[in-house]
Amino acid sequence: MLATLDTGGNALGDVVITGVPRARTGGLHAVVVTITNTGLDTASYAVQVDFTDTSGKTVDSAVVGAERLPAGEQAQPVAFSRAPADQTLLPVVVKAVRF
């Protein structure tokens, strides 16, 4: 589903990411992905987070989601990168789909 999107999807505005200190993740890069269902009906979400280096090149990607999230509710899955912890990485939400 995410791979076939030409754009960022229909739910980019429903997603916010917050970094997690590496001391709490065993040294891994990670972000909490807060998904808020702003719609009127229960929906499911798929979110792609890219971890980019200082030049903007994607080093790693993670996909997280929420199933059957009621209207007005939030889910907070965690996206992890498998890239070496000594790299400086910036997480970016590149695609988010509500379905």
Summary of the structure (lengths in Angstrom):
residues: 99
radius of gyration: 13.7
end to end distance: 10.1
largest distance: 42.8
contacts: 282
relative contact order: 0.34
helix: 9%
strand: 48%
